[in-house]
Every structure is written in structure tokens, then in C-alpha cells.
């Protein structure tokens, strides 16, 4: 008994030119005899209807959270608020340096250190999805290029005469931003009182100029998101609607970029912040290869990186909308639970490290290795299961160019 292709979709019994009976269903013609007409037709319907229902259900699932709705939620509830928080903390950091330097002998550096920590903590989540203006402006290099090169900043610190802020702004990426501020605020082996005393004259002028540059970049980043004439917030929320002049010709392209950039963010944590450090023994590690080692913020940076990933994937707050909701809407609700397990494992591994990173690499190496393993697993989950479910191709890894 053979299947042959037909043109009709009517569910009735017909005869061909030789008088043989057949039942046309969909795009197939099923030949039947007199005794088999009723039975074969019923059997075929039993086989065909579940497939039709599944296809219809699949369409309904995909429409539970359209990509356009996902992008709007991510833009308005995650990316813009994170950008605003960074701008606010960068502005507060700049204001704290001005207050410190104008207070003369009444100042204490601890208020500036606190403002620096808060600005650093606000920046780290944005590193996990370097999309849109962060890439266009190269904000990473303006704000948090590391390792720092003291040879770029020391000459201006030791120069005579007034400091021109423009000269500070023209320093290379490895001589400014948050790492340069950390260099001034957290010199090794110095008490808070000693640092307060040292930050006078030109050093305080450089401190103010560096903080002002970070605040300026944060403001520019926020403005580029919100520009009413084609700002990136609009570009992302209207993905696929402006194929000629828009950043995203299709919603699929926008979703692919989000997934790929999240994977790139995890790769940066896995490789730069952990893997490279584990390649050498604890005694052989150059401290300058450890992010924010002077302020003992390395592990807190990773924690905030993972919180940034969490915000994009799961949304912010109890009712937040993220990639997990989109996956549930296309019939893959198990995957978000697996990602949550992987993320919790990484967070727990991070919490198990009690010492600052330089010491942990010597005294808690197994715990650091466990954290590296957990982040690697989370990245693999994204590269394999999540990318496959979202039907996105893995593209260029942003860290390949480092």
C-alpha cells in the first residue's frame, strides 16, 4: 500500500480514472478498498489530527511572548535601569571627589572609596551584555580597561604646574577609568589617613578629572540609549521594523545578538577573571592580572557580573520578564530551571571563597576552581541548550579580539 502526493485537502472518498477508491487528506492520497475505506480514513485522521494540533499549539506558544514584547521588557525593565544606575553612581563618584578635594584638611578618603565601590558595582552588570552603545562608544575601554598601566598615569601625577583635565582624558585606556581611580584610592600598605594626606594638589586634581571622565562616559552612554532620533532603546524595541536604516533587520537577529553577547559576557568571566589566573600557581600570579585587586573587589565584581546575567535571563524582580519567559512561551520551560540551577551553583561556589582573590588563589584554590567549573557549565548551557532552543547561531565571541 503506497502513499502518493495529491493536490486536494478535502476529507472524502474519491475514485481515480481506473475506478479505484482513494481518500485525499492534506497533500497525500491514500488508496483504499471497499472494506478499508472507513477504517483507513479513521486511522489516518487519528494519525494526522495530533500533528495538526501540535503545530497549532506550537504557534500559540510562540505568541505567548513575542520577541518584540521581550525586547521591550528587556529595554525598559533591565537595560535602561542598569544604565541609569551606573550613570547615577558615576555622577555621585565625581561629586564625592569634588567634595573631598575642596574640603582641604577636613576631608576623609573613605567617602570617595565608598562612592568608587558603588560605581564599580553598578558597572559590572552592564559588562555581561555589551550591546548597542556600549560597543559603539567602546565604553568598556573608557570605564574599566584592565590591567592598569601605572606608567601612563604616573607622569601626570608627578608633573609640576596645574593639571589640564583634557590631558587626563587623553590618557590611553589603560591609564584612566575606574582602575586608575582605584590606583589612587587604594595604594597598598597605606592607611586611610595616609591616603587622605597623599591626595593633595595635583593628585587630587587628577582624581577629580578621572572621576569626571567616568561620569561623562556614563552620561553619554545613557543619552545614546535614549536619543529620540534613533536611540538604541528604540532600535531594540522596534527590531525588524526598519530593515533599511535599523540596527536589527529582523527580530531573529536581535535575539541572536542578545544570546551571543550573554555568552561572550560569561566567557569573559570564565577566561579573563578566572581561567587565566588558574593557569599559574598562586605564587607566580601577577597581581595586575587580577581585576580590582587593590580594593579586594575581584570576587564582588564576578558576583555583580552574574547578577547582570540573571537580570537579562530572568528579568528583574519577582515579576520581571526575561529570556526565561520567552523560552517557556515556546514550550521549553525546563531549560530556565536548568539555567537557574547552574547559576545557583556558580553563586554558591562564589560564596564559598572567603579570601580576596590574590590570597584565595593560594589558600582556596579548589574553591576558585569550582567557581571556574560552575561558570563554564553555565556558559555551555547557553551555547548548547539555550542557543539551540532559541534557534540562534553562535557568532563572533567579543573576547576573541582581546
N, C-alpha and C positions, 0 to 999 in steps of 0.2 A: 504494500500500500504506500503510495508515494505522495509527498506534498508538492504542489506546483503553484507558481506565482500567478495571481489573478489581479483584476483591476477593481473589483467591486467590494463594498464593505457591507452589503446587506446580509442579514441573517435569515436566509431562506434556502429552500432546496430547489435546484435547477437541473436542467438536462443539457448536456453538450450536444454537438452536431451528430454524434453517433447514438444519442438517446441514453447515454449513461448519466446517472444522477450524481450531482456533486453539491456540496454545501459551501458557499463562499462566505468566509468570515475574515474580516480585516483584509489583508493583502494576500491571503492564501486560499486555495481551492482544495477541498478535501473530498475525494471521490467516495461515494457510499453506494451500497446495495439497498434493496428494499428493506431488508430486515435490520440493516445497520443505520438507516437514516436517522431515526430518533435517538438511538443510543450514541452514535458518533457525534452528533450535533451537541447533545447534552454534555458529553465528555469534553468536547472542545471548549465549550463555554466555561466549564469548571476550570480548565487549564488557563483560559485567556483572561477571565474576569479578575483573578487576583493580580495578574500582571498589570492590567489596566488600572486597578485600584491603587497598586503600589506606585505607579507612575503619577497618578493624580495626587496621592498623599505626598510624594516627593516634592511636587510643585508647591503644595500648600506649606510644607515645612520650610522650603526655601523662602517663602514670602512672609514667614513669621517675623523675621528681622531682615529686611532688605539691606543690601550693602550701603545704600545711601543713608539709611537710618543709623546704621552702625557708625559711619563716618561722622555724622552729625553729633552723636553721643560722645565719640572719642574726642572730637574737636572741642565741643562746648564743656564737657564734664571732666576731661583729663588733660589734654594738651594745652589748652589755653590757661586753665587754672595753675598747672605746673609752671608754665612760663611766667604767669603773673606772680607766683610765689617767689620765683627766682629774681624777678625784677625788683620786687619789694625788699627782699633780703639784700640784694646788691646795693640798692639805694640806701638802706639802713647802714650797711657797712661803710659806704662812702661818708655818710653823715657822722658816723662814730669816729672816723679818722679825723675829720674836720674838728669835731668837738675835742678830741684828745689833743690835737696839736695846738689848739687855741687856748687850752686850759693851763698851759705852762706847768708850773710845779705842782698844781693841784690834781693833775691827771693820773689815771691808773690804766695800764695797758690791758687789764683783764676785760674791760668793756669792749674793747676792739677785738680781742681774741674771741669773745663770745659771738660778736657780730660776724667775724670771719667763719667760725664753725657753722653758723646758721646759713650763711651764703653758700658754703661748700655743700652742706646737706641739701639745700634747695636745688643746686645744680645737678647733683648726681643722678636723680631720676630722669632728667632730660637726656643724659648720656645714653640711656637704653633705647631711645627711639629718635635717632638723629635724622629727623625728616624735615623737608621743606627749608625754611630759612636758616636752620642750624647748619645745614650743608652749604647753602648758597653763601652765607656770611662767614663760613668756617669758624663758627662760634667756639667750637671745642679748642681750637688753637689760640683763640683770643682770650679764653677764660681759664682753661685748665690743661695747658700743654706741659707735659712732664716726660722725663725728668727735667728739673730746672737746671739751667746752666749759670751758676753764680758769676762766671767770667763776663757775662753780658750785663749784669746789673751792678757788680762791684765798682766799675769805673765811675759810674754816675753817682754812686753813694759816696765815693771818696773825692769827688770833684769839688773845686772851690767855686765860690760865687753862687748866685741864685740858680735854682733848678727850673728849667723850662719844661712845663708839662708835656709839650709836644715832643720833646726829646725822649721822655719816658714812654709815650705812646708809640714811638717809632722803634722801640726795642724789639728784637726778634721775639717770636712766640715763646721761646724757652727762657725768656728773661722778664716776663711780666705775667699778669693774671693772678689767680689765686695762689699758685705755687710761689710766686715772687713775694706776695704778701705774707705767706706762711714763713718764708725765709727771714723776713724782718721781725715777725711777731713771735716766732718760736725758735730762737737760736739755742743750740744745745749747751747745756751746762750753765745757763743763766737764770737767775731768779726773776720773778715778776718785777721786783723793784729795779734790778739791774737793766732789764729790757726797757722799762719805763724811762730810766735815765738816759739810756743809749739812743732812744728815739727822739732826738732833738735836732734842730737845724735842718740840714739837707736831708737827713734820713726821714724826718717827719714829712718834709715836702714830697719826697719820693713816695712815701707811704700814702699820702693823700692822692697823688697823681695816679698811682697804681689802682687804688680803690675807685677813683673816678672813672678810669678806663673800663673797669669791670661793669660799673653801673651804666656807663654809656652803651656798652655792647648789649647788656641785658635789655635796656630800653629799645635799642634798635631791633633786637630780636622780637620783642613784643609788638612793636609797630609793624614789622613785616608780616606778622601773623594777621593783624587786624586791618591792614590797609584796605579801605573800601574799594579801591580801584585794582582789584585782582590780588588782594592779600591771600596768604596761604590758607587761612581758615576757610575762606570762600572757595578756593581751589579744591580743597579736600572735600568739603561738603557737597560741592557740585561736580564731583568727579564724573567724567563721561558725558557731561552736558556741553562741554566746549572743546570738542575734539581738535579744533584748529589751533586755538590760542591757549588752551588749558594745559596745566602740568600733566594731568591724567586724562588720556584719551578715552579710557574706559574705567568702569568701577573695578574690573578684574585687575587692572594694572595698579590701582591704588591699594587694593587688598594685598597684592603680591609685594608691593614695596613695604607695607607695614610688617608683613610676616618676615621678609628678608632682613629688614632693619632691626627687628627684635632679635633675630638670630645673631646678627652682627654685634648687637649690644652684649648678648651673652658670651659671644666669642671673645670680646674684649676683656670681660671679667675672667673668663677661663684662662686665656693665654697671657695677657699683659699683667693682670693683677694677681694671678696665682701660678699658672704653669711655668712661666719664665723664672719665677723665684724658686720653684721646686727643682729646677734643673741643676742647681748647685747646692752644696752643703750650706748649713746655716752660717758657718764661719766665713765662707767665701763670697757671700752675697754683698753686693754693693748697695748700701742703704739708699742711694739716689735712684735705684731702680724700683724702689717701693713707693707707691703713691702716698703722699701726705704723711711720710714717716716722721717728720719733725714734730707734728702736732699729735702724733699717735692716732690718726683718723683713718688709717688704711682700711680696717675692718668695718668701720662705720660707713665708709664710702660704699663698700660692697653691699652692705645691708640696704642702703638707700638706692643702689642700682637695682637690687632685686625688688624693692618696693615700687620702683618705676615700672619694671616689667609687670608686676602684679596689677598696677593701675591700668595698664593698657589691656592686659589679657582678661582681667576680671572686672574692670571698672572700679570706680572709687566709691567707697561706702557700701552699705548693705544693699541698696537699690541700684548700684552702678551698673552700667551696660558696657560690656567689652566683647572681646573675641569669643569668650565662653558662651555668651548668649547667641552669637551667630552660629557657632558650632552646634549648639542644642537645636537651633532652628533648622538645621539641615540634617537632623537625625543622627547627630554624633554626640550625645550627652555624656558618654563615658569618657571621652577624651579630656574635657575640662577637669574631671575628677582626677585623672592620672596626672595632669599638669599640676593640680593643687598638691597632690602627694609629693611630686618631685620638688616643688617649690618649698613645701614644708620641710622636706628632708634637708634641703640646702640651708634654710633658715636655722634649723636645729643644729646642723653642723657648724654654722657660723657662731651660734650662741655657745657652743662648747669650747671655743677658743677664748681663753681668759686673758691672754697677754697681748700687748701690742704686736703687730706683725713682725718686726725685726726679732723680737725675743721668741715669739711663737714658732718661727722657722727653726729655732734651735731647740726649744723646750717642748713644743707641742706640734711637732712636725706631722705626726699621724693625723691629728685633728685638721691641720691645714690640708693634708692630702685628701681627707674625707670631704672637706668642703669643695676641693677641686673636682673630685669624683661626682659629687652631687650636682654641681653646676654643669659638668659635662653631660650628665644624664638629662638634665633639663634642656640643654641645647639639642641633644639628639632627639628628644621627644618632639621638639619644634621642627627640626629638619626632616624627620621621617613621618611620624603620625600626623602632626598638625599640617605640615605643608601638603601632604597627600590629601587630607580631608578638605583643605581649602582649595585644592587643585591649583597650587601655585608652583612655579618653577623656582628653584634656588638659583639666585643670581650672584653677582659680584659681592664678595664679602668686603665690607667697608674697611676692615682691618688689614686686608691684603696690601693696602698701599702704605701702611705704617713703615 
